[in-house]
Amino acid sequence: MPEGKYDEQHLSGHSWILRGLCEYYLWKRSENVKNILDVILKNYILKAKGAFAKYPIDPNTRFQDPDWILSKLQTKTRHHAETSDAGCAFILIDGVTQAYEVFKRRN
């Protein structure tokens, strides 16, 4: 993803990656898995810090925001375009919350 751009589909998918890796780490205490989590948090998740406060919620202008790549703009099917996945980026909160509980990392 380009610097300063936030793709809500990528962010939401990383929630499940974080949850799975956290659960595996809690089970096996694998330093390798801990290092993988650290890389994901440092190089991907924390770079989005502050972006959620700017998530485009105004329905009149939300698809004009140059910083967010929203689900509705990625779809090729009419049904998905009508329903969209508005806010799916916030699914990431689940995985990030567990990663914080496990590692107490803020930056």
C-alpha distances in whole Angstrom, upper triangle without the diagonal:
4,6,8,7,7,7,11,11,9,10,14,14,13,16,18,17,18,21,22,22,23,26,27,27,29,31,31,30,28,27,25,23,23,21,19,18,18,16,13,15,15,11,9,12,14,11,11,15,16,14,16,19,18,17,18,21,24,24,25,22,19,18,18,16,13,11,11,10,13,14,17,16,14,18,20,23,25,26,22,22,25,24,21,19,19,18,17,14,17,18,16,19,21,19,19,22,24,22,23,27,26,25,26,23,22,20
4,6,6,8,10,13,14,12,13,17,17,16,20,22,20,21,24,26,25,26,29,30,30,32,34,34,33,31,29,27,26,26,24,21,21,20,17,16,17,16,12,11,14,14,11,12,15,16,14,17,19,17,17,18,22,24,24,25,22,19,18,17,15,12,10,11,11,14,16,19,17,16,20,22,25,27,28,25,24,27,26,23,21,21,20,19,16,20,21,19,21,24,22,21,25,26,24,25,29,29,27,27,24,23,20
4,6,8,11,14,16,14,14,18,18,17,20,23,21,21,25,26,25,26,29,30,29,32,34,34,32,31,29,27,26,25,23,21,20,19,16,15,15,14,11,10,12,12,9,10,12,14,12,15,17,15,16,18,21,24,25,26,22,20,19,18,15,12,9,11,12,16,18,21,19,19,22,25,28,30,31,27,26,29,28,24,23,22,20,20,17,19,21,19,21,23,22,20,24,25,23,24,27,27,25,25,22,20,18
4,7,10,13,15,14,13,17,18,17,20,23,22,21,25,27,26,27,30,31,30,32,35,35,34,32,30,29,27,26,25,23,21,20,18,17,16,15,13,11,12,12,8,8,11,11,9,12,14,12,13,14,18,20,22,22,19,17,16,15,12,9,6,9,11,14,17,19,18,18,22,25,27,29,29,26,25,27,26,22,21,20,18,18,15,17,20,17,19,22,21,19,22,25,23,23,27,27,26,25,22,19,17
4,7,10,12,11,11,14,16,16,18,21,20,20,23,25,25,26,29,30,30,32,34,35,33,32,31,29,27,26,25,23,21,21,19,16,17,16,14,11,12,13,10,9,12,12,9,12,14,12,11,13,16,18,19,20,17,14,13,13,10,8,5,6,7,10,13,16,14,14,18,21,24,25,26,22,21,23,23,19,18,17,15,15,13,15,17,16,18,21,20,19,22,24,23,23,27,27,26,26,23,21,19
4,6,9,8,8,11,13,12,14,17,17,17,20,22,22,23,26,27,27,29,32,32,31,30,29,27,25,25,24,21,19,20,18,15,15,15,13,10,10,12,10,7,10,11,8,9,12,11,9,11,14,17,18,20,17,13,13,13,10,9,6,5,6,8,11,14,13,13,16,20,22,23,23,20,19,21,20,16,14,14,12,12,9,12,14,12,15,17,17,16,19,21,20,21,24,25,24,24,21,19,18
4,6,5,6,9,10,11,13,16,16,17,19,21,21,23,25,26,27,29,31,32,31,30,29,27,25,25,24,21,20,21,19,15,16,17,15,11,12,14,12,10,13,14,11,11,15,13,11,12,15,18,18,20,17,14,12,14,12,11,9,6,5,6,8,11,10,10,13,16,18,20,20,16,16,19,17,14,12,12,11,10,8,11,12,12,15,17,16,16,19,21,20,22,25,25,25,25,23,21,21
4,5,5,6,9,10,11,14,15,15,17,19,20,21,23,25,26,27,29,31,30,29,29,27,25,25,24,21,20,21,20,16,16,18,16,13,12,15,14,11,14,14,11,10,14,13,10,11,13,16,16,19,17,13,13,15,13,13,11,7,6,6,7,10,11,10,13,16,18,19,18,15,15,17,15,11,9,9,8,6,4,8,9,9,12,14,14,14,17,19,19,20,23,24,24,24,22,21,21
4,5,5,6,9,10,12,13,15,16,18,19,20,22,23,25,26,28,29,29,28,28,26,23,24,24,21,19,21,20,16,17,19,17,14,13,17,16,13,16,17,14,14,17,16,13,15,16,19,19,21,19,16,15,17,16,16,14,10,8,8,6,10,11,9,11,14,16,18,17,13,14,17,15,11,9,10,10,7,6,10,9,10,13,15,14,15,18,19,19,21,24,24,25,25,24,23,23
4,6,5,6,9,11,11,12,15,16,17,18,20,21,22,24,26,27,27,25,25,23,20,21,21,17,16,18,16,12,14,16,14,10,10,14,13,11,15,17,14,14,18,17,15,17,19,22,22,24,22,18,17,19,17,16,14,11,10,10,10,14,14,12,14,17,19,21,21,17,18,20,18,15,12,14,12,10,8,11,10,9,13,14,13,14,17,18,17,19,22,22,22,23,21,21,20
4,6,5,7,10,10,11,13,15,15,16,19,20,21,23,25,26,25,24,24,23,20,20,20,17,15,16,15,11,12,14,13,9,8,11,11,9,12,14,11,11,15,15,13,15,17,20,21,23,21,18,17,19,17,17,14,11,11,11,11,15,15,14,16,20,21,23,22,18,19,21,19,16,12,13,11,8,5,8,8,6,9,11,10,10,14,15,14,16,19,19,19,20,18,17,17
4,5,5,8,9,10,12,14,15,16,18,19,21,22,24,25,25,25,25,23,20,20,21,18,16,18,17,14,14,17,16,12,11,14,15,12,14,16,14,12,16,16,14,16,17,20,21,24,22,18,18,21,19,19,16,13,12,11,11,14,16,14,16,19,20,22,20,17,18,20,17,14,10,11,9,6,5,7,5,5,8,9,9,10,13,14,14,17,19,19,20,21,20,19,20
4,5,6,7,9,10,11,13,15,16,17,19,21,22,23,23,22,23,21,18,19,19,16,14,17,16,12,14,17,16,12,12,15,16,14,17,19,17,16,20,20,17,19,21,24,24,27,25,21,21,23,21,21,18,16,14,14,12,16,17,15,16,19,20,22,21,17,19,21,19,16,13,14,13,9,9,10,8,7,11,11,10,12,15,15,15,17,19,19,20,22,20,21,21
4,5,5,6,8,10,10,12,14,15,16,18,20,21,21,20,20,18,15,15,16,13,11,13,13,9,10,13,12,9,9,12,13,12,15,17,16,15,19,20,18,20,22,25,26,28,26,23,22,24,22,22,19,16,15,16,15,19,20,18,19,22,24,26,25,21,22,25,22,19,16,17,14,11,10,11,9,6,10,10,7,9,12,12,11,14,17,16,17,18,17,17,18
4,5,5,6,9,10,11,12,14,15,16,18,20,20,20,20,19,15,16,17,14,12,14,14,11,11,15,15,12,10,13,15,13,15,17,16,15,18,20,17,20,21,25,25,28,27,23,23,26,23,23,20,18,17,17,16,20,21,19,21,24,25,27,25,21,23,25,22,19,15,16,14,11,9,9,6,4,7,6,4,7,9,9,10,12,14,14,15,17,16,16,18
4,5,5,6,8,10,10,12,14,15,16,18,19,18,20,18,15,16,17,14,12,15,16,12,13,17,17,14,13,16,18,17,18,21,20,18,22,23,21,23,24,28,28,31,30,26,26,28,26,26,23,21,20,19,18,21,23,20,21,24,25,27,25,22,24,25,22,20,17,18,16,13,12,12,9,8,10,8,6,10,12,11,11,14,15,15,17,19,18,19,20
4,6,5,6,8,10,11,12,14,15,16,17,16,17,15,11,13,14,11,9,13,13,9,11,15,14,12,12,15,17,16,18,21,20,19,23,24,22,25,26,30,30,33,31,27,27,29,27,26,23,21,20,20,19,23,24,21,23,25,26,29,27,24,26,28,25,23,19,21,18,15,14,14,12,10,12,11,8,10,13,11,11,14,15,14,15,18,17,18,19
4,6,5,6,9,10,10,12,14,15,15,14,15,14,10,11,12,10,7,10,11,8,9,13,13,12,10,13,15,15,16,19,19,18,21,23,22,25,26,30,30,33,31,28,28,30,27,27,23,21,21,21,21,24,25,24,25,28,29,31,30,26,28,30,27,24,20,21,19,16,14,14,11,9,10,9,5,7,9,8,7,10,12,11,12,14,13,15,16
4,6,5,6,9,10,10,12,14,14,15,16,16,12,12,15,13,10,13,15,12,12,16,17,15,13,16,19,18,19,21,21,20,23,25,23,26,27,30,31,34,33,29,30,32,29,29,26,24,23,23,22,25,27,25,26,29,30,32,30,26,28,30,27,24,21,22,19,16,15,14,11,10,10,8,5,8,9,7,7,11,11,10,13,15,15,17,19
4,5,5,6,9,10,11,12,13,13,15,14,10,12,14,12,10,14,15,13,14,17,18,17,16,19,21,20,22,25,24,23,26,28,26,29,30,33,34,37,35,32,32,34,32,31,28,26,25,25,23,27,28,26,27,30,30,32,30,27,30,31,28,26,23,24,22,19,18,17,14,13,14,11,9,12,13,10,10,14,14,12,14,17,18,20,21
4,5,5,6,9,10,10,11,10,11,10,7,8,10,8,7,11,12,11,12,15,16,15,14,17,19,20,21,24,24,23,27,28,27,30,31,35,35,38,37,33,33,35,32,32,28,26,26,26,25,29,30,27,29,31,32,35,33,30,32,34,31,28,25,26,24,21,19,19,16,14,15,13,9,11,13,10,9,13,13,11,12,15,15,18,19
4,5,5,6,9,10,9,10,11,12,8,8,11,10,8,11,13,12,12,15,17,16,15,17,20,20,20,23,24,23,26,28,27,30,31,34,35,38,37,33,34,36,33,32,29,27,27,27,26,30,31,29,31,34,34,36,35,31,33,35,32,29,26,27,24,21,19,18,16,14,14,11,8,10,10,7,6,10,9,7,9,12,13,16,17
4,5,5,6,9,10,11,13,14,10,11,14,13,11,14,17,15,15,19,21,20,18,20,23,23,23,26,27,25,28,30,29,32,33,36,37,40,39,35,36,38,35,35,32,30,29,29,28,31,33,31,32,35,35,37,35,32,34,36,32,30,27,28,25,22,21,20,17,16,16,13,10,13,13,9,10,13,11,9,12,15,16,19,21
4,5,5,6,8,8,11,11,8,9,13,12,11,14,16,15,16,19,20,20,19,21,24,24,25,28,28,28,31,33,31,34,35,39,39,43,41,37,37,40,37,37,33,31,31,31,29,33,34,32,33,35,36,38,36,33,36,37,34,32,29,30,28,25,23,23,20,18,19,16,13,15,16,12,12,15,14,11,14,17,18,21,22
4,5,5,5,6,8,9,6,7,10,10,9,12,14,14,15,17,19,19,18,20,23,24,24,27,28,27,30,32,31,35,36,39,40,43,42,38,38,40,37,37,33,31,31,32,31,35,36,33,35,37,38,41,39,36,38,39,36,34,30,31,29,26,24,23,21,19,19,16,13,14,15,11,10,13,12,9,11,14,15,19,20
4,6,6,8,11,12,10,10,13,14,12,14,17,17,17,20,22,22,20,22,25,25,25,28,29,28,31,33,32,36,36,40,41,44,43,39,40,42,39,38,35,33,33,33,32,36,37,35,36,39,40,42,40,37,39,40,37,35,31,32,29,27,25,24,21,19,19,16,14,15,14,11,11,13,11,8,11,14,16,19,21
4,6,8,12,13,11,12,15,15,14,17,20,19,20,23,24,24,23,25,28,28,28,32,32,31,34,36,35,38,39,42,43,46,45,41,42,44,41,41,37,35,35,35,34,37,39,37,37,40,40,43,41,38,40,42,38,36,33,34,31,28,27,26,23,22,22,19,16,18,18,14,14,17,15,12,14,18,19,23,24
4,5,9,10,9,10,13,14,14,16,19,19,20,22,24,24,23,25,28,29,29,33,33,32,35,38,36,40,41,44,45,48,47,43,43,45,42,42,38,36,36,36,35,39,40,38,39,41,42,44,42,39,42,43,40,38,35,36,33,30,29,28,26,23,24,21,18,20,20,16,15,18,17,13,15,18,20,23,25
4,6,9,8,8,11,13,12,14,17,17,18,20,22,23,22,23,26,27,27,31,32,31,34,36,35,39,40,44,45,48,46,42,43,44,41,41,37,36,36,36,35,39,40,38,39,42,43,45,43,40,42,44,41,39,35,36,33,30,29,28,25,23,23,21,18,18,18,15,14,16,15,11,12,16,17,21,22
4,5,5,6,9,10,11,12,15,16,17,18,20,21,21,22,25,26,27,30,31,31,34,36,35,39,40,44,45,47,45,42,42,43,40,39,36,35,34,35,35,38,39,36,38,41,42,44,43,40,42,44,41,38,35,36,33,30,28,28,26,23,23,21,18,19,20,16,14,17,17,13,13,17,17,21,22
4,5,5,6,9,10,10,12,14,15,16,18,19,20,21,23,25,25,29,30,30,33,35,34,38,40,43,44,47,45,41,41,43,39,38,35,34,34,35,35,38,39,37,38,41,42,45,44,40,42,44,42,39,35,36,33,31,28,28,26,23,24,22,19,19,20,17,14,16,17,13,12,16,16,19,19
4,5,5,6,9,10,11,13,14,15,16,18,19,20,22,24,25,29,29,30,33,34,33,37,39,42,43,46,43,40,40,41,38,36,33,32,32,33,33,36,37,34,36,38,40,43,42,38,40,42,40,37,34,35,32,29,27,27,25,22,23,22,18,19,20,18,15,18,18,15,14,18,17,20,20
4,5,5,6,9,10,11,12,14,15,16,16,18,20,22,23,26,27,27,30,31,31,34,36,39,40,43,41,37,37,38,35,34,31,30,29,30,30,33,34,32,33,36,37,40,39,35,37,39,37,34,30,31,29,26,24,24,22,19,20,18,15,15,17,14,12,15,16,12,12,16,15,18,18
4,5,5,6,9,10,10,12,14,15,15,16,19,20,21,24,25,25,28,30,30,33,35,38,40,42,40,36,37,38,35,34,30,29,29,30,30,34,34,32,34,37,39,41,40,36,38,40,37,34,31,31,29,26,24,23,22,18,19,18,14,14,15,13,10,12,13,10,9,12,12,15,15
4,5,5,6,9,10,10,12,14,14,15,17,20,20,24,25,25,28,30,30,33,35,39,40,42,40,36,36,37,34,33,29,28,28,30,30,34,34,32,34,37,39,41,40,37,38,40,38,35,31,32,29,27,24,24,23,19,20,20,16,15,18,16,12,14,16,13,11,14,13,16,15
4,5,5,6,9,10,11,12,13,14,16,18,19,23,23,24,27,28,27,31,33,36,37,40,37,34,33,34,32,30,27,26,25,27,27,31,31,28,30,33,35,38,37,33,35,37,35,31,28,29,27,24,21,22,20,17,19,18,14,14,17,15,12,14,16,14,12,16,14,16,16
4,5,5,6,8,10,10,10,12,14,16,16,20,21,21,24,25,25,28,30,34,35,37,35,32,32,33,30,29,25,24,24,25,25,29,29,28,30,33,34,37,35,32,33,35,33,30,26,27,24,21,19,19,17,14,15,15,11,10,13,11,8,11,13,10,9,12,11,13,13
4,6,5,6,8,10,10,10,13,15,15,19,20,21,23,25,25,29,31,34,36,38,35,32,32,33,30,28,25,24,25,26,27,31,31,29,32,35,36,39,38,34,35,37,35,31,28,28,25,23,20,20,19,16,17,17,13,12,14,13,9,11,13,11,9,11,9,11,10
4,5,5,6,8,9,10,12,14,15,19,19,21,23,24,24,28,30,33,35,37,34,31,31,31,28,26,23,23,23,25,25,29,29,27,30,32,34,37,36,33,34,36,34,30,27,28,25,23,20,21,20,16,18,18,15,13,16,16,12,14,17,15,13,15,12,13,12
4,6,5,5,6,9,10,12,13,17,17,18,21,22,21,25,27,30,31,34,31,28,27,28,25,24,20,20,20,21,22,26,25,24,26,29,31,33,33,29,30,32,30,27,24,24,21,19,16,17,16,13,14,15,11,11,14,14,10,13,16,14,13,15,12,13,12
4,6,6,5,6,8,10,11,14,15,16,19,20,20,23,25,29,31,33,30,27,27,28,25,24,20,19,20,22,23,26,26,25,28,31,32,35,34,30,31,33,30,27,24,24,21,19,16,16,15,12,13,14,11,8,12,12,8,10,13,12,10,12,9,9,8
4,6,6,6,7,10,11,14,15,17,19,20,21,24,27,30,32,34,31,28,28,28,25,23,20,20,21,23,24,28,28,26,29,32,34,37,36,32,33,35,33,29,26,26,23,21,18,18,19,15,16,17,14,12,15,15,12,12,16,15,12,13,10,10,7
4,6,7,6,9,11,15,15,17,20,20,20,23,26,29,31,33,30,26,26,26,23,21,18,18,19,21,22,26,25,24,27,30,32,34,34,30,31,33,31,28,25,25,22,21,17,19,19,15,17,18,15,14,17,18,14,15,19,18,16,17,13,13,11
4,6,5,7,10,13,12,14,17,17,17,20,23,26,27,29,26,23,23,24,20,19,15,15,15,17,19,22,22,21,23,27,29,31,31,27,27,30,28,24,21,21,19,17,13,15,15,12,14,16,13,11,15,16,13,15,18,18,16,17,14,13,12
4,5,6,7,11,10,11,14,16,15,19,21,24,26,28,26,22,23,23,20,19,15,15,16,17,18,22,22,21,24,27,29,31,30,26,27,29,27,23,20,19,17,15,12,12,13,9,10,13,10,8,12,13,11,12,15,15,14,14,11,11,10
4,5,5,9,10,11,14,15,16,19,22,25,27,29,26,23,24,24,21,20,16,16,18,19,21,24,24,24,27,30,32,34,33,29,29,31,29,26,23,22,19,18,14,14,15,12,12,15,13,10,13,14,12,12,15,16,14,13,10,8,7
4,5,8,9,11,13,14,15,18,21,24,26,27,24,21,22,22,18,17,13,14,15,18,20,23,22,22,25,29,31,32,32,28,28,30,29,25,22,21,18,18,14,15,17,13,14,17,15,13,16,18,15,15,19,20,17,17,14,12,9
4,6,5,8,10,11,11,14,17,20,22,24,21,18,19,19,15,15,11,11,13,15,17,20,20,20,23,26,28,30,29,25,25,27,25,22,19,18,15,15,11,12,14,11,12,15,14,12,15,17,15,15,19,20,18,18,15,12,11
4,6,7,9,10,12,15,18,21,23,25,22,19,21,21,17,17,13,13,16,17,20,23,23,23,26,30,31,32,32,28,28,29,27,24,21,19,16,16,13,13,15,12,12,15,14,11,14,16,15,14,17,19,17,16,13,10,9
4,6,6,7,9,13,15,18,21,22,20,17,19,19,15,15,12,12,16,17,20,22,22,23,26,30,31,32,31,28,27,28,26,23,21,18,15,16,13,13,16,14,13,17,17,14,16,19,18,16,20,22,20,18,16,12,12
4,5,5,7,10,13,15,18,19,17,14,15,15,12,12,9,9,12,13,16,18,18,19,22,26,28,28,28,24,23,25,23,20,18,15,13,14,10,11,14,13,13,17,17,14,17,20,19,18,21,23,22,21,18,15,15
4,5,5,9,10,14,16,18,16,13,15,16,13,14,11,10,13,13,15,17,18,19,22,25,27,27,26,23,22,23,21,18,15,13,10,11,8,8,12,11,10,14,15,13,15,18,18,17,20,22,22,20,18,16,16
4,6,9,10,13,16,18,16,13,16,16,13,15,12,12,15,15,18,20,20,22,24,28,29,29,28,25,24,25,23,20,18,15,12,14,12,11,15,14,13,17,18,16,17,20,20,19,22,24,24,22,20,17,17
4,6,9,11,14,15,13,10,13,13,9,11,9,9,13,13,16,18,18,20,22,26,27,27,27,24,22,23,22,19,17,14,12,14,12,12,16,16,15,19,20,18,20,23,23,22,25,27,26,25,23,19,19
4,6,9,11,13,11,8,11,11,9,11,9,7,10,10,13,14,15,17,19,23,24,24,23,20,19,20,18,15,13,10,8,11,9,10,13,13,14,17,19,17,19,22,22,22,25,27,26,25,23,21,21
4,6,8,10,7,5,8,9,7,10,9,8,10,9,12,13,13,16,18,21,22,22,22,19,17,17,16,14,13,10,9,12,11,12,16,17,17,20,22,21,22,26,26,26,28,30,30,29,27,24,24
4,6,9,8,6,9,11,10,13,13,11,13,11,13,13,15,17,19,22,22,21,21,18,17,16,15,13,12,9,9,12,12,12,16,17,17,20,22,22,23,26,27,26,29,31,31,30,28,26,26
4,5,6,5,9,10,10,14,14,13,15,13,15,14,16,19,20,23,23,22,21,19,17,16,16,14,15,11,12,16,16,16,19,21,21,24,26,25,27,30,30,30,32,35,35,33,32,29,30
4,6,5,8,10,11,15,16,14,15,12,14,12,14,17,18,20,20,18,18,16,14,13,13,12,13,10,12,15,16,17,20,22,22,25,27,27,28,31,32,32,34,37,37,36,34,32,32
4,6,8,9,11,14,16,15,16,14,16,14,15,18,19,21,22,20,20,19,16,15,16,15,16,13,15,19,19,20,23,25,26,28,30,30,31,34,35,35,37,40,40,38,37,34,34
4,6,5,7,11,13,12,13,12,15,13,13,17,18,21,22,20,21,19,16,16,17,15,16,13,15,18,18,19,22,23,24,27,29,28,30,33,33,33,36,38,37,36,34,32,31
4,5,6,10,11,9,10,9,11,11,11,14,16,19,20,19,19,17,14,15,15,12,13,10,11,14,14,16,19,20,21,24,25,25,26,29,29,30,32,34,34,33,31,29,29
4,6,8,10,8,8,7,10,8,8,11,13,16,17,17,17,15,12,13,14,11,13,11,12,14,14,17,19,20,22,25,26,26,28,30,30,31,34,35,35,35,32,30,30
4,6,9,9,10,10,13,12,10,14,16,19,20,20,21,19,16,17,18,15,16,14,15,17,17,19,22,23,24,27,28,27,30,32,32,32,35,37,36,36,33,31,30
4,6,6,8,9,13,13,11,14,17,20,22,22,23,20,17,19,19,16,16,14,14,16,15,17,20,20,22,25,25,24,27,30,29,29,32,34,33,32,30,27,26
4,6,8,10,14,14,12,14,17,20,22,23,24,21,19,21,21,18,18,16,16,17,16,18,21,21,22,26,26,25,27,30,29,29,33,34,33,32,29,27,25
4,7,9,13,15,13,14,18,21,23,24,25,21,20,22,21,18,17,15,14,16,13,16,18,17,19,22,22,21,24,26,25,25,29,30,29,28,25,23,22
4,6,9,11,10,12,15,18,20,21,21,18,16,19,18,14,13,12,11,12,10,13,15,15,17,20,20,19,22,24,24,24,27,29,28,28,25,23,22
4,7,9,7,8,11,15,17,18,19,15,14,16,16,12,12,11,11,11,10,14,15,15,18,20,20,20,23,25,24,26,29,30,29,29,27,25,24
4,6,6,7,10,13,15,15,16,12,11,13,12,9,8,8,9,9,9,12,14,14,17,19,20,20,23,25,25,26,28,30,30,30,28,26,26
4,5,5,7,10,12,13,12,9,8,11,10,6,6,7,9,8,9,12,13,14,17,19,19,20,23,25,25,26,29,30,30,31,29,28,28
4,5,6,9,10,10,10,7,5,8,8,5,7,8,11,11,12,15,16,18,20,22,23,24,26,28,28,30,32,33,34,34,32,31,31
4,6,9,11,11,13,10,8,11,12,9,10,11,13,13,14,17,18,19,22,24,25,25,28,30,30,31,34,35,35,35,33,31,31
4,7,9,11,13,10,9,12,13,10,10,12,14,13,14,17,18,19,22,23,23,24,27,29,28,30,33,33,34,34,32,31,30
4,6,8,9,6,6,10,11,8,10,12,15,14,16,19,19,20,23,24,25,26,29,30,30,32,34,35,36,36,35,34,33
4,7,9,8,8,11,12,11,13,16,19,17,19,22,22,24,27,28,28,30,32,33,33,36,38,38,39,40,38,37,37
4,6,6,6,9,10,10,13,16,19,18,20,23,22,24,27,28,28,30,33,34,34,36,38,39,40,41,39,38,39
4,6,5,6,9,10,13,15,19,18,21,23,23,26,28,29,30,32,34,35,36,38,40,41,42,42,41,40,40
4,5,5,6,8,11,14,17,17,20,22,21,24,26,27,28,30,32,33,34,36,38,39,40,41,40,39,39
4,5,5,5,8,11,14,13,16,18,18,21,23,24,25,27,28,30,31,33,34,35,37,37,36,35,35
4,6,5,9,10,14,14,16,19,19,22,24,25,26,28,30,31,32,34,36,37,38,38,37,35,36
4,6,10,11,14,15,18,20,20,23,25,26,28,29,31,32,34,35,37,38,39,39,38,37,37
4,7,8,12,12,15,17,17,20,22,23,24,26,27,29,30,32,33,35,36,36,35,34,35
4,6,9,9,12,14,14,17,19,20,22,23,25,27,28,29,31,33,33,34,32,31,32
4,6,5,9,10,11,13,16,17,18,20,21,23,24,26,27,29,30,30,29,28,28
4,6,8,9,11,13,15,17,19,19,21,23,24,25,27,29,30,29,28,26,27
4,5,6,8,10,11,13,15,16,17,20,21,21,23,25,26,26,24,23,24
4,5,6,8,10,12,13,14,16,18,19,20,22,24,24,24,23,22,23
4,5,6,8,11,12,12,14,16,17,18,20,22,22,22,20,19,20
4,5,6,8,10,10,11,14,15,16,18,20,20,20,19,18,19
4,5,6,8,9,11,12,14,15,17,18,19,20,19,18,20
4,5,6,6,8,10,11,12,14,16,16,17,16,15,16
4,6,5,6,9,10,10,12,14,15,15,14,14,16
4,6,5,7,9,10,11,13,14,15,15,15,18
4,5,5,6,9,10,11,12,13,13,14,16
4,5,5,6,9,10,10,11,10,10,12
4,5,5,6,9,10,10,10,11,14
4,5,5,6,9,9,11,12,15
4,5,5,6,8,8,10,12
4,5,5,5,6,7,10
4,6,6,8,11,14
4,6,8,12,14
4,5,9,11
4,7,9
4,6
4
